[in-house]
Amino acid sequence: MNEINRIQAALRPHLPWHGARLTFLALFLVAVFRVETVNLDKLATVFASRAQSASNHKRLTRFF
């Protein structure tokens, strides 16, 4: 979680978004770095600690 907080802190001055959006963007970036792909099915599994994979897939789809 520490890396997510650091990414949020770095993005906050540049993006005047609600905290939930910043959290999602930080989670997305960490997932891309860990999985090394933009496959939404694989990215959704990295979000598993936050919620179920199916809802994370929907969340990623809505984001794009």
PDB file of N, CA, C and O in Angstrom:
ATOM      1  N   MET A   1       0.818  -1.206   0.000  1.00  0.00           N
ATOM      2  CA  MET A   1       0.000   0.000   0.000  1.00  0.00           C
ATOM      3  C   MET A   1       0.857   1.264   0.000  1.00  0.00           C
ATOM      4  O   MET A   1       0.395   2.329  -0.408  1.00  0.00           O
ATOM      5  N   ASN A   2       2.079   1.149   0.447  1.00  0.00           N
ATOM      6  CA  ASN A   2       2.937   2.319   0.518  1.00  0.00           C
ATOM      7  C   ASN A   2       3.164   2.938  -0.863  1.00  0.00           C
ATOM      8  O   ASN A   2       3.154   4.160  -1.009  1.00  0.00           O
ATOM      9  N   GLU A   3       3.371   2.078  -1.884  1.00  0.00           N
ATOM     10  CA  GLU A   3       3.593   2.615  -3.218  1.00  0.00           C
ATOM     11  C   GLU A   3       2.351   3.335  -3.738  1.00  0.00           C
ATOM     12  O   GLU A   3       2.465   4.320  -4.467  1.00  0.00           O
ATOM     13  N   ILE A   4       1.176   2.854  -3.369  1.00  0.00           N
ATOM     14  CA  ILE A   4      -0.067   3.497  -3.795  1.00  0.00           C
ATOM     15  C   ILE A   4      -0.172   4.890  -3.179  1.00  0.00           C
ATOM     16  O   ILE A   4      -0.549   5.848  -3.854  1.00  0.00           O
ATOM     17  N   ASN A   5       0.158   4.995  -1.916  1.00  0.00           N
ATOM     18  CA  ASN A   5       0.127   6.303  -1.256  1.00  0.00           C
ATOM     19  C   ASN A   5       1.128   7.270  -1.876  1.00  0.00           C
ATOM     20  O   ASN A   5       0.842   8.459  -2.017  1.00  0.00           O
ATOM     21  N   ARG A   6       2.296   6.765  -2.243  1.00  0.00           N
ATOM     22  CA  ARG A   6       3.313   7.624  -2.858  1.00  0.00           C
ATOM     23  C   ARG A   6       2.862   8.102  -4.236  1.00  0.00           C
ATOM     24  O   ARG A   6       3.073   9.262  -4.590  1.00  0.00           O
ATOM     25  N   ILE A   7       2.248   7.222  -5.007  1.00  0.00           N
ATOM     26  CA  ILE A   7       1.751   7.624  -6.326  1.00  0.00           C
ATOM     27  C   ILE A   7       0.630   8.639  -6.183  1.00  0.00           C
ATOM     28  O   ILE A   7       0.589   9.626  -6.917  1.00  0.00           O
ATOM     29  N   GLN A   8      -0.288   8.405  -5.239  1.00  0.00           N
ATOM     30  CA  GLN A   8      -1.367   9.369  -5.000  1.00  0.00           C
ATOM     31  C   GLN A   8      -0.793  10.740  -4.640  1.00  0.00           C
ATOM     32  O   GLN A   8      -1.250  11.759  -5.158  1.00  0.00           O
ATOM     33  N   ALA A   9       0.185  10.767  -3.774  1.00  0.00           N
ATOM     34  CA  ALA A   9       0.788  12.038  -3.354  1.00  0.00           C
ATOM     35  C   ALA A   9       1.447  12.744  -4.537  1.00  0.00           C
ATOM     36  O   ALA A   9       1.408  13.972  -4.626  1.00  0.00           O
ATOM     37  N   ALA A  10       2.044  11.984  -5.436  1.00  0.00           N
ATOM     38  CA  ALA A  10       2.682  12.581  -6.605  1.00  0.00           C
ATOM     39  C   ALA A  10       1.653  13.108  -7.604  1.00  0.00           C
ATOM     40  O   ALA A  10       1.892  14.120  -8.263  1.00  0.00           O
ATOM     41  N   LEU A  11       0.516  12.433  -7.720  1.00  0.00           N
ATOM     42  CA  LEU A  11      -0.515  12.836  -8.689  1.00  0.00           C
ATOM     43  C   LEU A  11      -1.400  13.971  -8.188  1.00  0.00           C
ATOM     44  O   LEU A  11      -1.887  14.779  -8.978  1.00  0.00           O
ATOM     45  N   ARG A  12      -1.608  14.030  -6.873  1.00  0.00           N
ATOM     46  CA  ARG A  12      -2.557  14.975  -6.283  1.00  0.00           C
ATOM     47  C   ARG A  12      -2.346  16.429  -6.739  1.00  0.00           C
ATOM     48  O   ARG A  12      -3.334  17.094  -7.050  1.00  0.00           O
ATOM     49  N   PRO A  13      -1.111  16.959  -6.795  1.00  0.00           N
ATOM     50  CA  PRO A  13      -0.948  18.351  -7.234  1.00  0.00           C
ATOM     51  C   PRO A  13      -1.295  18.583  -8.705  1.00  0.00           C
ATOM     52  O   PRO A  13      -1.583  19.708  -9.113  1.00  0.00           O
ATOM     53  N   HIS A  14      -1.263  17.503  -9.502  1.00  0.00           N
ATOM     54  CA  HIS A  14      -1.482  17.634 -10.939  1.00  0.00           C
ATOM     55  C   HIS A  14      -2.901  17.298 -11.378  1.00  0.00           C
ATOM     56  O   HIS A  14      -3.349  17.731 -12.439  1.00  0.00           O
ATOM     57  N   LEU A  15      -3.602  16.528 -10.558  1.00  0.00           N
ATOM     58  CA  LEU A  15      -4.961  16.101 -10.907  1.00  0.00           C
ATOM     59  C   LEU A  15      -5.915  16.468  -9.779  1.00  0.00           C
ATOM     60  O   LEU A  15      -5.854  15.873  -8.703  1.00  0.00           O
ATOM     61  N   PRO A  16      -6.782  17.421 -10.003  1.00  0.00           N
ATOM     62  CA  PRO A  16      -7.722  17.838  -8.953  1.00  0.00           C
ATOM     63  C   PRO A  16      -8.925  16.896  -8.861  1.00  0.00           C
ATOM     64  O   PRO A  16     -10.073  17.338  -8.917  1.00  0.00           O
ATOM     65  N   TRP A  17      -8.657  15.610  -8.723  1.00  0.00           N
ATOM     66  CA  TRP A  17      -9.698  14.594  -8.704  1.00  0.00           C
ATOM     67  C   TRP A  17     -10.079  14.243  -7.282  1.00  0.00           C
ATOM     68  O   TRP A  17      -9.353  14.529  -6.330  1.00  0.00           O
ATOM     69  N   HIS A  18     -11.238  13.613  -7.163  1.00  0.00           N
ATOM     70  CA  HIS A  18     -11.707  13.051  -5.900  1.00  0.00           C
ATOM     71  C   HIS A  18     -10.727  11.949  -5.471  1.00  0.00           C
ATOM     72  O   HIS A  18     -10.098  11.311  -6.315  1.00  0.00           O
ATOM     73  N   GLY A  19     -10.606  11.735  -4.186  1.00  0.00           N
ATOM     74  CA  GLY A  19      -9.669  10.751  -3.651  1.00  0.00           C
ATOM     75  C   GLY A  19      -9.861   9.347  -4.189  1.00  0.00           C
ATOM     76  O   GLY A  19      -8.886   8.621  -4.387  1.00  0.00           O
ATOM     77  N   ALA A  20     -11.114   8.952  -4.430  1.00  0.00           N
ATOM     78  CA  ALA A  20     -11.380   7.606  -4.947  1.00  0.00           C
ATOM     79  C   ALA A  20     -10.815   7.427  -6.348  1.00  0.00           C
ATOM     80  O   ALA A  20     -10.318   6.354  -6.688  1.00  0.00           O
ATOM     81  N   ARG A  21     -10.889   8.469  -7.156  1.00  0.00           N
ATOM     82  CA  ARG A  21     -10.336   8.383  -8.508  1.00  0.00           C
ATOM     83  C   ARG A  21      -8.816   8.299  -8.473  1.00  0.00           C
ATOM     84  O   ARG A  21      -8.213   7.537  -9.229  1.00  0.00           O
ATOM     85  N   LEU A  22      -8.203   9.079  -7.598  1.00  0.00           N
ATOM     86  CA  LEU A  22      -6.749   9.011  -7.453  1.00  0.00           C
ATOM     87  C   LEU A  22      -6.312   7.638  -6.958  1.00  0.00           C
ATOM     88  O   LEU A  22      -5.301   7.103  -7.414  1.00  0.00           O
ATOM     89  N   THR A  23      -7.065   7.074  -6.035  1.00  0.00           N
ATOM     90  CA  THR A  23      -6.750   5.738  -5.529  1.00  0.00           C
ATOM     91  C   THR A  23      -6.835   4.719  -6.656  1.00  0.00           C
ATOM     92  O   THR A  23      -5.953   3.872  -6.796  1.00  0.00           O
ATOM     93  N   PHE A  24      -7.887   4.796  -7.456  1.00  0.00           N
ATOM     94  CA  PHE A  24      -8.036   3.873  -8.568  1.00  0.00           C
ATOM     95  C   PHE A  24      -6.881   4.013  -9.549  1.00  0.00           C
ATOM     96  O   PHE A  24      -6.316   3.011  -9.984  1.00  0.00           O
ATOM     97  N   LEU A  25      -6.527   5.239  -9.900  1.00  0.00           N
ATOM     98  CA  LEU A  25      -5.436   5.450 -10.848  1.00  0.00           C
ATOM     99  C   LEU A  25      -4.130   4.903 -10.297  1.00  0.00           C
ATOM    100  O   LEU A  25      -3.357   4.290 -11.033  1.00  0.00           O
ATOM    101  N   ALA A  26      -3.877   5.114  -9.026  1.00  0.00           N
ATOM    102  CA  ALA A  26      -2.665   4.586  -8.404  1.00  0.00           C
ATOM    103  C   ALA A  26      -2.682   3.054  -8.417  1.00  0.00           C
ATOM    104  O   ALA A  26      -1.664   2.434  -8.724  1.00  0.00           O
ATOM    105  N   LEU A  27      -3.823   2.437  -8.088  1.00  0.00           N
ATOM    106  CA  LEU A  27      -3.947   0.982  -8.136  1.00  0.00           C
ATOM    107  C   LEU A  27      -3.726   0.460  -9.554  1.00  0.00           C
ATOM    108  O   LEU A  27      -3.068  -0.562  -9.752  1.00  0.00           O
ATOM    109  N   PHE A  28      -4.272   1.160 -10.525  1.00  0.00           N
ATOM    110  CA  PHE A  28      -4.119   0.769 -11.920  1.00  0.00           C
ATOM    111  C   PHE A  28      -2.649   0.807 -12.329  1.00  0.00           C
ATOM    112  O   PHE A  28      -2.158  -0.125 -12.964  1.00  0.00           O
ATOM    113  N   LEU A  29      -1.959   1.862 -11.974  1.00  0.00           N
ATOM    114  CA  LEU A  29      -0.546   1.977 -12.340  1.00  0.00           C
ATOM    115  C   LEU A  29       0.290   0.883 -11.691  1.00  0.00           C
ATOM    116  O   LEU A  29       1.156   0.294 -12.338  1.00  0.00           O
ATOM    117  N   VAL A  30       0.035   0.611 -10.426  1.00  0.00           N
ATOM    118  CA  VAL A  30       0.761  -0.459  -9.741  1.00  0.00           C
ATOM    119  C   VAL A  30       0.463  -1.802 -10.402  1.00  0.00           C
ATOM    120  O   VAL A  30       1.366  -2.622 -10.571  1.00  0.00           O
ATOM    121  N   ALA A  31      -0.786  -2.031 -10.776  1.00  0.00           N
ATOM    122  CA  ALA A  31      -1.164  -3.287 -11.433  1.00  0.00           C
ATOM    123  C   ALA A  31      -0.442  -3.439 -12.768  1.00  0.00           C
ATOM    124  O   ALA A  31       0.053  -4.522 -13.079  1.00  0.00           O
ATOM    125  N   VAL A  32      -0.374  -2.378 -13.553  1.00  0.00           N
ATOM    126  CA  VAL A  32       0.321  -2.437 -14.843  1.00  0.00           C
ATOM    127  C   VAL A  32       1.798  -2.752 -14.633  1.00  0.00           C
ATOM    128  O   VAL A  32       2.377  -3.547 -15.374  1.00  0.00           O
ATOM    129  N   PHE A  33       2.402  -2.138 -13.636  1.00  0.00           N
ATOM    130  CA  PHE A  33       3.819  -2.403 -13.365  1.00  0.00           C
ATOM    131  C   PHE A  33       4.046  -3.847 -12.919  1.00  0.00           C
ATOM    132  O   PHE A  33       5.044  -4.460 -13.298  1.00  0.00           O
ATOM    133  N   ARG A  34       3.143  -4.390 -12.127  1.00  0.00           N
ATOM    134  CA  ARG A  34       3.310  -5.755 -11.620  1.00  0.00           C
ATOM    135  C   ARG A  34       3.028  -6.809 -12.683  1.00  0.00           C
ATOM    136  O   ARG A  34       3.781  -7.774 -12.817  1.00  0.00           O
ATOM    137  N   VAL A  35       1.957  -6.631 -13.433  1.00  0.00           N
ATOM    138  CA  VAL A  35       1.536  -7.634 -14.412  1.00  0.00           C
ATOM    139  C   VAL A  35       2.275  -7.471 -15.734  1.00  0.00           C
ATOM    140  O   VAL A  35       2.425  -8.434 -16.485  1.00  0.00           O
ATOM    141  N   GLU A  36       2.731  -6.274 -16.017  1.00  0.00           N
ATOM    142  CA  GLU A  36       3.453  -5.939 -17.245  1.00  0.00           C
ATOM    143  C   GLU A  36       2.632  -6.191 -18.505  1.00  0.00           C
ATOM    144  O   GLU A  36       3.158  -6.620 -19.532  1.00  0.00           O
ATOM    145  N   THR A  37       1.345  -5.919 -18.406  1.00  0.00           N
ATOM    146  CA  THR A  37       0.452  -6.044 -19.553  1.00  0.00           C
ATOM    147  C   THR A  37      -0.733  -5.097 -19.338  1.00  0.00           C
ATOM    148  O   THR A  37      -0.958  -4.604 -18.233  1.00  0.00           O
ATOM    149  N   VAL A  38      -1.470  -4.860 -20.393  1.00  0.00           N
ATOM    150  CA  VAL A  38      -2.686  -4.049 -20.267  1.00  0.00           C
ATOM    151  C   VAL A  38      -3.931  -4.900 -20.450  1.00  0.00           C
ATOM    152  O   VAL A  38      -5.022  -4.381 -20.685  1.00  0.00           O
ATOM    153  N   ASN A  39      -3.760  -6.218 -20.339  1.00  0.00           N
ATOM    154  CA  ASN A  39      -4.886  -7.139 -20.411  1.00  0.00           C
ATOM    155  C   ASN A  39      -5.767  -6.922 -19.173  1.00  0.00           C
ATOM    156  O   ASN A  39      -5.317  -7.127 -18.046  1.00  0.00           O
ATOM    157  N   LEU A  40      -7.014  -6.511 -19.384  1.00  0.00           N
ATOM    158  CA  LEU A  40      -7.891  -6.166 -18.267  1.00  0.00           C
ATOM    159  C   LEU A  40      -8.180  -7.350 -17.355  1.00  0.00           C
ATOM    160  O   LEU A  40      -8.322  -7.175 -16.144  1.00  0.00           O
ATOM    161  N   ASP A  41      -8.268  -8.549 -17.917  1.00  0.00           N
ATOM    162  CA  ASP A  41      -8.504  -9.728 -17.083  1.00  0.00           C
ATOM    163  C   ASP A  41      -7.360  -9.940 -16.096  1.00  0.00           C
ATOM    164  O   ASP A  41      -7.589 -10.229 -14.921  1.00  0.00           O
ATOM    165  N   LYS A  42      -6.138  -9.796 -16.576  1.00  0.00           N
ATOM    166  CA  LYS A  42      -4.973  -9.976 -15.707  1.00  0.00           C
ATOM    167  C   LYS A  42      -4.842  -8.824 -14.716  1.00  0.00           C
ATOM    168  O   LYS A  42      -4.488  -9.041 -13.557  1.00  0.00           O
ATOM    169  N   LEU A  43      -5.124  -7.604 -15.165  1.00  0.00           N
ATOM    170  CA  LEU A  43      -5.042  -6.453 -14.267  1.00  0.00           C
ATOM    171  C   LEU A  43      -6.066  -6.566 -13.138  1.00  0.00           C
ATOM    172  O   LEU A  43      -5.779  -6.196 -12.000  1.00  0.00           O
ATOM    173  N   ALA A  44      -7.245  -7.071 -13.449  1.00  0.00           N
ATOM    174  CA  ALA A  44      -8.304  -7.178 -12.446  1.00  0.00           C
ATOM    175  C   ALA A  44      -7.902  -8.096 -11.304  1.00  0.00           C
ATOM    176  O   ALA A  44      -8.347  -7.901 -10.173  1.00  0.00           O
ATOM    177  N   THR A  45      -7.073  -9.090 -11.577  1.00  0.00           N
ATOM    178  CA  THR A  45      -6.648 -10.004 -10.515  1.00  0.00           C
ATOM    179  C   THR A  45      -5.722  -9.323  -9.510  1.00  0.00           C
ATOM    180  O   THR A  45      -5.673  -9.729  -8.349  1.00  0.00           O
ATOM    181  N   VAL A  46      -5.000  -8.313  -9.930  1.00  0.00           N
ATOM    182  CA  VAL A  46      -4.097  -7.596  -9.023  1.00  0.00           C
ATOM    183  C   VAL A  46      -4.906  -6.749  -8.044  1.00  0.00           C
ATOM    184  O   VAL A  46      -4.449  -6.488  -6.932  1.00  0.00           O
ATOM    185  N   PHE A  47      -6.086  -6.323  -8.440  1.00  0.00           N
ATOM    186  CA  PHE A  47      -6.957  -5.537  -7.584  1.00  0.00           C
ATOM    187  C   PHE A  47      -7.681  -6.397  -6.553  1.00  0.00           C
ATOM    188  O   PHE A  47      -8.470  -5.875  -5.765  1.00  0.00           O
ATOM    189  N   ALA A  48      -7.431  -7.692  -6.543  1.00  0.00           N
ATOM    190  CA  ALA A  48      -8.184  -8.652  -5.739  1.00  0.00           C
ATOM    191  C   ALA A  48      -8.278  -8.279  -4.266  1.00  0.00           C
ATOM    192  O   ALA A  48      -9.268  -8.613  -3.615  1.00  0.00           O
ATOM    193  N   SER A  49      -7.286  -7.604  -3.731  1.00  0.00           N
ATOM    194  CA  SER A  49      -7.349  -7.237  -2.315  1.00  0.00           C
ATOM    195  C   SER A  49      -8.415  -6.186  -2.049  1.00  0.00           C
ATOM    196  O   SER A  49      -8.835  -6.025  -0.903  1.00  0.00           O
ATOM    197  N   ARG A  50      -8.859  -5.477  -3.056  1.00  0.00           N
ATOM    198  CA  ARG A  50      -9.849  -4.416  -2.899  1.00  0.00           C
ATOM    199  C   ARG A  50     -11.283  -4.924  -3.053  1.00  0.00           C
ATOM    200  O   ARG A  50     -12.165  -4.498  -2.308  1.00  0.00           O
ATOM    201  N   ALA A  51     -11.528  -5.812  -3.991  1.00  0.00           N
ATOM    202  CA  ALA A  51     -12.875  -6.333  -4.246  1.00  0.00           C
ATOM    203  C   ALA A  51     -12.749  -7.556  -5.144  1.00  0.00           C
ATOM    204  O   ALA A  51     -11.642  -8.024  -5.409  1.00  0.00           O
ATOM    205  N   GLN A  52     -13.875  -8.071  -5.612  1.00  0.00           N
ATOM    206  CA  GLN A  52     -13.860  -9.256  -6.466  1.00  0.00           C
ATOM    207  C   GLN A  52     -13.354  -8.913  -7.859  1.00  0.00           C
ATOM    208  O   GLN A  52     -13.503  -7.785  -8.328  1.00  0.00           O
ATOM    209  N   SER A  53     -12.763  -9.888  -8.502  1.00  0.00           N
ATOM    210  CA  SER A  53     -12.157  -9.699  -9.812  1.00  0.00           C
ATOM    211  C   SER A  53     -13.168  -9.235 -10.864  1.00  0.00           C
ATOM    212  O   SER A  53     -12.847  -8.383 -11.692  1.00  0.00           O
ATOM    213  N   ALA A  54     -14.378  -9.782 -10.841  1.00  0.00           N
ATOM    214  CA  ALA A  54     -15.394  -9.414 -11.837  1.00  0.00           C
ATOM    215  C   ALA A  54     -15.761  -7.937 -11.716  1.00  0.00           C
ATOM    216  O   ALA A  54     -15.891  -7.247 -12.727  1.00  0.00           O
ATOM    217  N   SER A  55     -15.927  -7.452 -10.499  1.00  0.00           N
ATOM    218  CA  SER A  55     -16.271  -6.045 -10.333  1.00  0.00           C
ATOM    219  C   SER A  55     -15.083  -5.154 -10.689  1.00  0.00           C
ATOM    220  O   SER A  55     -15.266  -4.035 -11.169  1.00  0.00           O
ATOM    221  N   ASN A  56     -13.870  -5.645 -10.455  1.00  0.00           N
ATOM    222  CA  ASN A  56     -12.694  -4.877 -10.852  1.00  0.00           C
ATOM    223  C   ASN A  56     -12.565  -4.794 -12.366  1.00  0.00           C
ATOM    224  O   ASN A  56     -12.140  -3.773 -12.907  1.00  0.00           O
ATOM    225  N   HIS A  57     -12.933  -5.866 -13.038  1.00  0.00           N
ATOM    226  CA  HIS A  57     -12.907  -5.844 -14.504  1.00  0.00           C
ATOM    227  C   HIS A  57     -13.891  -4.797 -15.020  1.00  0.00           C
ATOM    228  O   HIS A  57     -13.568  -4.038 -15.933  1.00  0.00           O
ATOM    229  N   LYS A  58     -15.090  -4.755 -14.438  1.00  0.00           N
ATOM    230  CA  LYS A  58     -16.074  -3.742 -14.823  1.00  0.00           C
ATOM    231  C   LYS A  58     -15.549  -2.345 -14.549  1.00  0.00           C
ATOM    232  O   LYS A  58     -15.731  -1.433 -15.355  1.00  0.00           O
ATOM    233  N   ARG A  59     -14.907  -2.185 -13.421  1.00  0.00           N
ATOM    234  CA  ARG A  59     -14.346  -0.879 -13.041  1.00  0.00           C
ATOM    235  C   ARG A  59     -13.294  -0.435 -14.050  1.00  0.00           C
ATOM    236  O   ARG A  59     -13.270   0.728 -14.455  1.00  0.00           O
ATOM    237  N   LEU A  60     -12.431  -1.349 -14.453  1.00  0.00           N
ATOM    238  CA  LEU A  60     -11.416  -1.030 -15.466  1.00  0.00           C
ATOM    239  C   LEU A  60     -12.058  -0.705 -16.805  1.00  0.00           C
ATOM    240  O   LEU A  60     -11.628   0.222 -17.492  1.00  0.00           O
ATOM    241  N   THR A  61     -13.089  -1.465 -17.182  1.00  0.00           N
ATOM    242  CA  THR A  61     -13.786  -1.205 -18.439  1.00  0.00           C
ATOM    243  C   THR A  61     -14.421   0.173 -18.437  1.00  0.00           C
ATOM    244  O   THR A  61     -14.325   0.898 -19.427  1.00  0.00           O
ATOM    245  N   ARG A  62     -15.065   0.545 -17.345  1.00  0.00           N
ATOM    246  CA  ARG A  62     -15.678   1.879 -17.247  1.00  0.00           C
ATOM    247  C   ARG A  62     -14.616   2.970 -17.316  1.00  0.00           C
ATOM    248  O   ARG A  62     -14.843   4.028 -17.904  1.00  0.00           O
ATOM    249  N   PHE A  63     -13.466   2.714 -16.718  1.00  0.00           N
ATOM    250  CA  PHE A  63     -12.395   3.708 -16.721  1.00  0.00           C
ATOM    251  C   PHE A  63     -11.961   4.024 -18.154  1.00  0.00           C
ATOM    252  O   PHE A  63     -11.733   5.181 -18.508  1.00  0.00           O
ATOM    253  N   PHE A  64     -11.851   2.973 -18.969  1.00  0.00           N
ATOM    254  CA  PHE A  64     -11.423   3.185 -20.347  1.00  0.00           C
ATOM    255  C   PHE A  64     -12.579   3.514 -21.242  1.00  0.00           C
ATOM    256  O   PHE A  64     -12.392   3.723 -22.441  1.00  0.00           O
TER     257      PHE A  64
END
